[in-house]
Amino acid sequence: MTFSLPRGRWYSGIMSAKQSAVAVLVPLLNPNESEARLVDLQVKTGHAVEAGARLGTLETTKSTFDLEAKQAGFVAGLTAKAGDVLRAGEIFCYLAADKSWKAPKTSKKEKEASGVPEGLRITQPALALAQQEKLDLNSLPIGPIVTEDSVRAALGKGAQGEILIPETAAAKNSIIVYGGGGHGKAVIELIQAVGGFTVIGVVDDGLKPGSFVLGVPVLGDGGRALPALKEAGCKLAINAVGGIGAVSSRIQVFEALERARFQSPALVHPSAIIEPSARLSPGVQVFPLAYVGSEAQVGRGVIINTGAIVSHDCVLAEYVNLSPGAILAGGVQVAEDTLVGMGVTVNLNVSIGARARIGNSATVKTDVPAGGIVRAGSVWPE
């Protein structure tokens, strides 16, 4: 099995003399998002395509991507349709040398098993290695970004390393950061800007103990490090898993911290403005230049990212994630586990249901149901 990203194209193929066909897999466009929406489909089963032909367009919360054929062939085994949400790693279609070639039947269970499990954050090289070695992706940790080293360790080809416990773990202001990815870096600098805490280490299942994230040492994986740190007297921890595209990964980290009895303080950047009557729950993160208005209620674990605006009387339930530049007018209610993309505008008194996904730069004029998906750049209702 080979994986490549030539000039923005993504292709994966499996070829054998008996099959005389190549499998085109759904790409992992972002390690934080294991799923993508098929917004446009250009082919049907039986169509002949040339190398470089566009098969369809995929969209995540942060980007769009054209899925192209790397070689000529006849489209076979295509079951997806425009509007479907596809999981990275699953078979999109085959490109066969013979129009009469029939794709093997795949059960729903097998199809789900071939994709990336919900909440798994894995890099493209790590996914390639895992699929090449036929590793069960369900065996990989949910939460931290899984790297090639993580996969090798799961295959028994690498060592996790020893857990490192700082001597200052029991200090009153000592705090650990769970997650060493992009959001983890932002959280480390947020803590430093807030002041009053000392970040003593990063906990991450995919990073090698003794390595560093912005100068902060990686202490080890969550399963071993959390109980060891708690026993050493550490009491404070921040969840730095953003959960973009799979909020379950962020929730699972909070649950792990709860089981280990860590406390997660709310963090507010000095440049953010929080009105005195607003209420912030534990674990909330408010990034630079954000605003939270009068009598707004912000639930546990909510992320209010850079430049986001939460106007008066808004109610944000647990684990809502507001991306940079999102604007909520007064009285907006956002249910739990919802992602609001960059530059989104939500009109006055609108309600957004649980686990909805609002794409970048969308304008939301009326209520969005639970689990609803608003396309990037669109006006809702469409």
FENKA-V361830 format. One record per backbone hydrogen bond with DSSP energy under -1.0 kcal/mol. CO is the residue of the C=O (numbers start at 0). NH is the residue of the N-H. If there is no record, write none. Layout:
CO_NH + CO_NH
//
This chain:
3_10 + 5_8 + 10_3 + 12_1 + 15_19 + 19_96 + 21_94 + 23_91 + 23_92 + 25_88 + 29_32 + 33_87 + 35_85 + 36_38 + 36_58 + 37_82 + 39_56 + 43_46 + 46_74 + 48_72 + 49_52 + 52_68 + 54_41 + 55_66 + 56_38 + 56_39 + 57_64 + 58_36 + 62_59 + 64_57 + 66_54 + 66_55 + 68_51 + 72_48 + 73_95 + 74_45 + 75_93 + 80_83 + 83_37 + 85_35 + 86_89 + 87_115 + 89_25 + 92_23 + 93_75 + 94_21 + 95_73 + 97_100 + 106_110 + 107_111 + 108_112 + 109_113 + 116_119 + 120_145 + 122_126 + 123_127 + 124_128 + 125_129 + 126_130 + 127_131 + 128_132 + 129_134 + 135_138 + 136_139 + 145_122 + 146_150 + 147_151 + 148_152 + 149_153 + 150_154 + 151_156 + 152_155 + 165_168 + 167_170 + 170_173 + 172_197 + 174_199 + 175_237 + 176_202 + 177_239 + 180_184 + 181_185 + 182_186 + 183_187 + 184_188 + 185_189 + 186_190 + 187_191 + 188_192 + 189_193 + 190_194 + 197_174 + 200_176 + 201_218 + 202_178 + 207_210 + 210_217 + 212_215 + 215_212 + 216_201 + 217_209 + 218_163 + 219_203 + 220_224 + 221_225 + 223_227 + 224_228 + 225_229 + 226_230 + 227_231 + 228_233 + 229_232 + 234_262 + 235_175 + 237_177 + 242_245 + 245_248 + 246_250 + 247_251 + 248_252 + 249_253 + 250_254 + 251_255 + 252_256 + 253_257 + 254_258 + 255_259 + 256_261 + 257_260 + 262_236 + 263_282 + 266_285 + 268_271 + 272_291 + 274_277 + 278_297 + 280_283 + 281_300 + 283_266 + 284_303 + 285_268 + 286_289 + 287_306 + 289_272 + 290_309 + 291_274 + 292_295 + 293_312 + 295_278 + 296_315 + 297_280 + 298_301 + 299_318 + 301_284 + 302_321 + 303_286 + 304_307 + 305_324 + 307_290 + 308_327 + 309_292 + 310_313 + 311_330 + 313_296 + 314_333 + 315_298 + 316_319 + 317_336 + 319_302 + 320_339 + 321_304 + 322_325 + 323_342 + 325_308 + 326_345 + 327_310 + 328_331 + 329_348 + 331_314 + 332_351 + 333_316 + 335_354 + 337_320 + 338_357 + 339_322 + 340_343 + 341_360 + 343_326 + 344_363 + 345_328 + 346_349 + 349_332 + 350_367 + 351_334 + 352_355 + 353_370 + 355_338 + 356_373 + 357_340 + 358_361 + 359_376 + 361_344 + 362_379 + 363_346 + 367_352 + 368_371 + 371_356 + 373_358 + 374_377 + 377_362 + 379_364
//
